[in-house]
Amino acid sequence: MRLLPSAALTLLLLAVPTAAEAAPTTSKGQISVAQVVEMASRAGTDANARMTLIAYLAGVGETTGLMVSEAQQRGAKPVRCTNSFNLDENVALAALTVAAPDRERWSETPATPIIVADMFRRAGCE
C-alpha cells in the first residue's frame, strides 16, 4: 500500500481538523469521510495514523473480496469483474472527494460504502 502525498491529499489537508478536534465517526458510529481524510493527512508524519490508515484500507479491501467470495459460495449470483479489486490511499481519497464533495457533510458521510462501491466500479464488476 503506497502512502505518498498527492495533489488531492494536499488540498484535503486544508479541511482536516486539528488534533485537538479529531474527526468523529458518523452519528451511527460508522467511519466517516472526515476520519479517513484526517488519517491520510497525518500518515506522512504520524506512525500511528499511518498504521491506522493502512489497517483500515487493508480491512476494507480484504473484506470486500472475502464477502464476494463467501456470498458466491452460499449461492449468490456470481460477480463478474473485468479487473481485480485494488485499493490504495490515493484511490480511496479520490473516490471520497468525488462522492462526497461537500466538506461540511464529511463527518456524517460513511467512508466505507463509498470506497467499496468505487472498488467494484474500477474492477468493472457486473
N, C-alpha and C positions, 0 to 999 in steps of 0.2 A: 504494500500500500504506500503510495507516494504522499508525502506531506510537504509539497513545495508551494511557496507563495505564488499567487496568480493575480492577475488584474482584478478578477472578480472578488477574490479574497481581500485585496487591498481596499476596494470600495466598500465591502461589507464591514471592515474594521470600524468605519465611522459610525455604524449603527449599533455597535456592541456595547452592552452595559459595562461599567467598571466592575472590578472585583467586589466592591462593597455592595453592589446591587446586581448580584448574579442573576442570569436569565432563569426564569421559572419554567416549570412544566406547565402544560395546559391546565385549565380548571378541572379537567377529567383525569389528570395525572399522566398524560401522555408526554413523551419527549417532544419539546417544541422546536420549531424552526429557530427561535432565538437561542435555545441551548446549543444546538448543533453549530450555528454560526459563531457563537461565543467560544466553543471548544476549538473550532478551526482557527479562529483568530489568535488564540493563546497557544496553539500547538507548537509554533515555532520557537517559543521561549520557555514554555512550561511543560516539563516532562509529564506531569500528571494529566494535564489537558491533552497532550499528545496520546498518551496511553488510553485515556477515556475515549477520545475520538476514534482511535484505531479499534478499540473493543466494540464500540457502538457500530461502526461501519462493517466490521467483520461479522458481528452478530446479525445485522440486517441482511447482509449478503448471504451468509451461510444458511440462515433460517429460511430465506426466500427459496433457495434451491431445495432444501430439505422438505419444505411444505409442499412444493410442486411434486416432488418425488413421492412423498407419503400419500398425497391426495390421489395420485395415479395408481399407487399400489392398493388403495382402498376402493378403486373402481371409478374414480372421476374421469371425465373425458380427458384424453391425453393433451398436454400443452405442447404445441409445436412452435419452436423458435428457430429463426434462421441463424442466430448467433448465440454465443454463450452469455450467461449473466456475468457482468463485471461491475466493479464499483471502486471508486477511489474518492478522495476528498474533493478534488476539483469537479468531478462529475456530480457528486452529491450537492455541492454548493450551487452549481449551475442549475440543477433541477429545482432546488429550493427557491432560488431567486426568480426563476421563470414562473413557477406555480404559485408563489406567494410574494408578489412584488410589493405589497403594502406592508412596510416595516411596522406599522402600528399594530398589525394583527399577528405578528410573528410569535408572540408569547401564547396566543390561543390557537395557533395553527400547528397540528401534529406533523412532525417531520417524516416519520417512518412511512406512512402511506404514500407520500409524495415520492420518496426515494424508491420504494418498491415499484410503484407504477412506472417510474422512469426506467428502472432496470428492465421491466417487461417490454416497454416501448423500444428501448435501444437494442434489445435482443431480438426484436421482430417477432414477438410471440403472438399467436392467434388464440 
